């Protein structure tokens, strides 16, 4: 059978939900930027850098493993859920213990208590129902779309309301925690599956064996995409980090959304047709072409109108983010292509190729970022990110051609 209807239905539901969610996220950032300072954004950005690092180091790619497996038992899902709970607790403990050192690293004592509170987030997320992944595997995108719309709405209302009342970084943290709680509760409403506490060594061994290259890929992807944030925050301060991170979000918001929606839709579909190379090639080329075309048009508009957009939407205090924003808009086009490539390899269980790609990006980024930052500040960091992606990109194209 063909999967055009499944792709269209998935894009309709997930695309609509994603568009609504990202529209709210865009509006949330604008309102929060009006109410809060660049330093507040920098503090929250530093917090996310830490929590996401611990999450990435301990993830074993449960979602792609569940989707890729032809048959997934309820017992296996319960094992993955129990593993997620344990993992979330360990991450929370690690964040709490590391909070004083991290505050010292960024030279901001206020971060200590903020980090201790945000440690609740990975613990909450560990209890999220894995039945959500099963819905994606079975191409039931409507329920997933509804969940995302509701979660993003709760995060928007919580963040903006807290920003009006608190007027500091705690508002962003409050919205983040409320979103985690909302996703946990809704995951048990939209999915009828009910996990139970269960650990089986054989099933955990499968997770570790299948996920080891994905862990490596995620670690290298973190270092390639977040390493610049760490260095900017350390060398230029949290205010500069606030400028830089918001520029990154705005540059990537319109450009990679299409690719990320396609990635969530195409991974289960690619997994189903992975044995038919001709169909897989045709599906991949079509999705990549259209998403890249739209991303490129959005990048051109953002580059041309960056300054008036920032001044109108965020205010003059945010104008220092314009130069890195223009550079990162170009980077986002290449990233949108990468987001289409990931599900192609993941659908075949090939996590190694993406891991090697991200490792090479990281090495180039490390070599370039310090001299470029010292001379061009946040624009230098953005340039290092763009160059590290562009230099290694031809190799990825060759790997895609061989794969197809």
N, C-alpha and C positions, 0 to 999 in steps of 0.2 A: 504493500500500500504506500501511497505517498504521504508526505508529512507537511505539505504546503498548508493544509487547513490547520494543523497543529501549530505551525510556526505563526500563521496569521492570528489565530486565537491567542497564542501566548504573547505575541507582540501587542495585541489589543489590550489584554488585561494587564500584563506587566508594564507595557509601555505607558498605558494610561495611568496606572498606579504610580509608576516611577516618575512620570511627568508631573503628576499632582504632588508627589512627595518632594521632588526636587524644586518644584515651584515654591512650596512652603519653606523648604530649606533655604532657598535663595532669599525669600522675603524675611525669614528669620535672621539670616546673616545681616541683611540690610538694616532691619530694625535694631538688632543687637549692636551693630556697629555705630548706629546713631546714639544709642543709650550708654554704651560701654567704651572703654579706651582701647587703643592698640595693645597696651600692656596686659589688659584683661584677656584679650584673645591670645596673647603670647603665653600667659600662664596656663590657660586651658589647653593650648596647643602642646605645651611641654608635658602636661598630664597625659594627653592622648598618646604622645610619643612613647611614654613609659609603659602604659597599660597595653598598647598594641604590640610592643616589643615582647613582653612576657607571653601574650596570647599567641604570637606567631612562633616563638621558640617551642611552644608546647603543643601546637596544633598538628594533627596527623591527617588532615584532609578528609574528614568524615563525610562531608557533602559529596565531593566527587567520587569517593569510594562507594557510597550508597547508591548514587545515580548510575555509576558504571557497572556495578554488579547486576547480572541478569536476573537473579532471584535474591531477594533480601528477606530473611525471616524476621518475625517479630522478636524473637530471642536476640538476634544480632542487634536490632535497634535498641533493645533494652541494655545490652552491653555497652553500646556506644553512648547511650544516655548516662549510664552510671559512670563511665569513663569521663564524660564531659563535666559531671558534678565534681568528681575528684580533682580534675584539672582546674576547674574554676576556683575551688578552695585553695589549691596550691598557688595559683596566680595571685589571689587576694592576699595570702600570707606573704608572698614574695614582695608585692608592692608595698605593703605596710612596713616590712623590715628594711626595704631599700629607700624608703621615703627621705630619711635624713641625708643620706649620701646624694640622692638626686637633687634635693634642695640646695645642697652645697655646690654641686656641679653647675647648676644654673645660677648660683649666687642669689637665691631668692628664698629666704626662710619661710615665707607665706605658703610655699608649695607643700611643706611637710604635712600639714593638716588636710589640705586639699587632696593630697594623694591617699591619705589614710581613708578618707571618705569615698573616693572614687574606686577604691579596692572592692567595694560592694558590687560594682558592675559585673566583673567577670564571674563572681559567685552567683549572681542572679542569672546571668546568661547560661551558666552551666546547667540550669534546670529546664531550659527551653525544650519543648517537645520535639524530638527528632522526626515526628510524623510530618512536620513541615517540609522536610527534605523529601519524604516519600510522596507528598503531593506534587512536587516538582518532577520527580521521577515518572509519575503516572500522568504527567502533562495536565494536571488540574490547576492551571494558573489563576483561575478566578479567585479561589480562596486565598492564595498567596497574595494576590493583588489587594484584596480587601484588608488583609492583615497589615500590609505596608501602609496603606492609606490611613488606617486608624492609628498606627504607631507614630507616623510622621505628624499627624494632627495633634496627638497628645504631646509630642516633643515640642512642637511649635508653640502651643498654648502655654506649656510649662515654662519654656525658656523666656518667651516675651513677657509673660506675667512676672516671672522672677526678676527679669532685668528692670522692669518698671519699679519693683519694690526694693530690690537689693542694690542694683547699680554697680555690680562688680562681677568678678569671675565666677562667684558662687552661682550666679544665674545660669551660666552655661553648664555647670556641673549638675545643677538640679534638673535641667531639661534632659541631660544625658541619662541620668539615673531613672527618671520617669519613663523614658523611652524603653529602657531595659526591662522595667517592671511591666510595662504595657505589652511588650513582645512576649514575655513569659506567660502572662495571663491569657492573651489572645491565642497563643500557640496551642493551648488546650481546648479552645473554643472552636477554632476553624478545622482542627484535625480530630477525628474520632479515635485515633490510635492512643492508647494509654500505656506508656512505658512502665517498667518496674525495675527495682534495683536488682541487678544481675551482672556478674562478671565471670566470663569464661575465658580461660587462658588461650585456647585455640583461636577464638574470635579476636582477642586482643592482639595475638601474634599476626593475624591477617592485617589488622589496622596498622601495626608498626611496619610490617614488611611493605605494604602497598603505599604507605604514607611517608616513608623516609626521604624519598626524593622530593616530595611535595613540601616537606618541612624545610629541606635545603633551599628549595625554590622560594618559599615564603621568607626565609631569613635573608637571602640575597636580595629578594624584591624589597624587603623592608630597608635594608642598607642602601639600596639604590634609590629608593623613593623618599625615605625618611632621614637618611644620613645627612643630607643637606640641611634639614631642619635642625638637627642636633648641633651641627657646626655653627649655623647662623645664631641659634639661641645661646650657645656658649661664647662665641667670639663677639657678636654684635649686640647681644642683650635680648630680653624678652619682648621689648617694644618692636625691635626690628623683626623678631620672629613673628609677631602679630601681623605686621605688614606683609611679610613674605608668605605666611601660610594662607592668609585671606586671598592674596593674589593667586596662589596655587589653586585654591578652591574655586575661585571665580573662573579661572582659565580652563579648568577641567570640568566644571559643572555642565556647560552646554555641549562640550566636545566629546566627552567619553560616556555620557549618559546613554546614548543610542547603542554604543558598543557594549556597555555593561548589561543593558536589558537583553540584547541579542545573546550575550554570553550565557545568561541564565536560561534562556529559551533553547539555545542551540546545543548546550552540553548534553542534556538528556536525549535530544534528537540525534545528535552526532553519535552518541553511544549506541543508539538503536540501529543506525545504518553504517557503523564503522567497518563492517565487513564488505561493503559495496563501495569501492574506491571511487568509481565514476560518480555515483550519487553524492558521496561525501565531498568530492572536489567541486561539483556543481553548486551544492548548497553553500559551501564555504566561500567560493568566489563571489557569489551573488550578495551574500550578507556583508562581506568585507567591502565590496565596491560601493554599495549604497550608503553604508554607515560612514565610510571614509569621505565620500563626496559631501555629505551633509556636515560632517565635522570640519572639513576644509572651508566650506562656506561660512560656518560659524566663526572659525578662527580669523578669517579675513575681516569680518565685521568687528570682532573684538579688538584686533590690532589697530584698525583705523580709528575706532571710536573709544578707545580705552580711557583717555583722559576725561572727556566730557561725561562718560558713563560713571566713572568713579566719583567725579565731583558732584554729579546730580544725585546719585544713589546713596553714597556714603558720606559725602561732605569733604571739605578741603583738608581736614586733618589726615585723610587717607591717601592723598595724592602721591606720597613717596612710593606707593605700591605700583604705580603705573608702569615704570620701566621693566621691572621683573614680570609684570602681568603680560606684557606684549611678547616677551621671550617665551614664557611658559605656555602661551596660546599656541605657538608653533610646536612645542614639545607635546602638547595635548593631542595634536593630530596623529603623531607617531604612536602615542600611547593608545589611542582609540584603535589603531590597527593591531597593536599588541593584545588588546583585550579580545579581539576576534580570533587571534591565533591560539590563545590559551586553551579554550575549550576544544579546539581541534586536536591538540596533543593529549589533553587530559582524557578525552573520550576514548583514546586508545591506550590509556594507562601510561603514557610517556610523560612523566614529570621531570625527567632528567634534562631534556632539551631546554625547557624554560628555566630550570635551575642554573644551567651553564650560562644561558643568556644573561640572567640577572647577576651572576657572579662576575661576568666580564664587564657589565655596566658598572658594577660597584668598584671594580679595580680602576676603571677609567675615571670615574667620579672622584675617587680618593686622590688620584694623581693631579686632577685639575682644580678641585674646589678651593683649596687653601690659597694658592697664588691668585686665583680669580676673585675670591672674596676680599683679600687684602687690598686689591686694587679697585674693584668695582662694587664692593659691598653686596647688597641683596641681588643686584643685577648680575654680579659675577657668579653667585650661587645658581641662579636660574640658567645662566649660560653653561655652567658645568653640567647641569642636569640634561640640557638639550644635547650637548656635544656627546655625552656618554651614551645617550640613546642612539644618536645618528650614526656614530662610528661603527657600532656593532650590529646595526639593523640589517645591513646586507647579508650578514651570515645567517640571520634568522630567516630571511627570504629564501635563501638557498635550502635551508632545512625544511621549510614548508613545501617547496617544490619537490624535494626528494620524498617527503612523506606522502604527497599526492600522486 
